[in-house]
């Protein structure tokens, strides 16, 4: 098989780019720009437009020297940096914009061609000439990319000759006074900028040829930046020449004035034709390669990824470009389409700039040989979307809506590349900096932000425990569920990759899931509680099901003692398999004088519960057991103030128990028998009393519904529930 022919910097990048830059705008509208904006205004417009081009050229050049650049130009760069959804959506938009821009160039060519030879100027005449020109350049591209690129050298020569003819032309139209700024009868600078800006959108024509270059990492930066630089010099030089040699009123009204002042008018005509045809050729060469690269990545139908010949020419993709371009020519009036196409280009340039900025800021593996400051990419991104907003907000909204639709469509399609995109690095960088900020601040009396280690076990009601845990953790809390696999013999730990559980159940709830092997379940819990987590987001809560039948287990007692010593918040759920959580409408919080820390934690949990969609119609009661015959008004006022501080709307019920002195659990049985979820504080007790506590609690659970036992850590505030001293 013959080796694929590759092109160098001049033929593959510089020439396609400069021919698209020095196009119809230069010949047909630059004079109008100078006439309306004045010399200083025109220079400002030219420089502002080129700032976007320069920033984008620098960004894409830097990315090109870091990554292996394949076929597809901008699409390839974006898809490998920011992922398929963004790269593909911008690539499709850019492909369509490129195809329609061919129609725009050829309609411009047709108007000039027909006017010069005296052919008809009706819309059908324009359509006929444009269609014939499209067929000719398509045939040229089919014959050989090499032939098409060599043809561009003759066109470049024609443009150079036309510029020489203009600069050595007549001075008969020279003004008496050079206008530096716009006059009252001139159009606004915004409109002038909108008309001029397409002149600087051609520098990506060479990038689209990336797959056909001998050395993309060298050719793309050198060729792209050289084309932008030469274009800037030509536009500034020609603008200054025009302002000193042509009257501003004539510039505003005569679009063909450059032909009239030229030393040899046919040279200018040849330049106009060359500029329009070369731009169209650039589109007919670059557009199919964008589509071919996307099809290879399965973004677009595979049929367009197939090529022919030893150079794998994208023939199928070329025919689609031909159809879209022909549709544009047949429409004839492309003003609206042209506005949206310009927005597509600006959007693509904006994402190139932000792609570079994110790569340089977040990706530790980003090591380009062509280094620039990262803020250049951010500046280019802001400039692109700022210009879009000022030029045409409706067209901007339309283009972003289309690109947004493509983005979400590709996300649902779930196309993946065998490479990482920059978003992972961005999130890692954000998390890294966030953790450092969190770790640097001392957490004193702040609101409880749950970071829960959950041991949900395996049972029919596991989903209820998972759901309640996520509810209790609130909107920003972190939940990590651990599945413990008990292995008594031949203990071999799971690999790190095997410990991660990726389950739809956990993903929908937003719960992280891990599995590990242990030889003893209680020791396994202790090990996890002791070592899991890292600085900044240390776990602060352990949640698990209530362990019935373990009242005499020494291992369980040791585990509980260790968790208390580690100062975790402890949450134990006794789930009633019969009533479950009822109708999710009633929650009781049981308080007593000794529940000072547990009370605040219960209120925090209550606040998270009522914020959950499933519990949003919940009625919450605080039930306080008055064992010391304190005045009910004092108790109610005290609890109301505590509840108000934590922004939880509750009903307060005070149970006088000074005379009867009923056991606490008996009162709970009487009041909360039909409650959907009851929260009860775990009192301080010596570990040797655990068996007695477990037995009494089991008896309680036999009467009431689902119950969450709460044991707050020492970092919780002590709510003043000792009302005797305040009487």
Helices and strands as residue ranges (DSSP letters): H 9-9, I 10-14, H 15-21, H 24-28, H 30-64, H 74-82, H 84-117, H 123-143, H 145-167, H 189-197, G 198-200, G 203-205, G 207-212, H 216-245, H 248-253, H 257-261, H 265-296, G 302-305, H 315-331, H 335-362, H 374-391, H 393-413, H 422-440, E 451-455, H 462-473, E 478-486, H 496-499, H 504-509, E 512-518, H 521-531, E 541-545, H 554-565, E 569-574, E 586-591, H 596-611, G 613-615, E 619-626, H 632-645, E 651-656, H 664-671, E 677-681, G 687-689, H 690-701, E 707-711
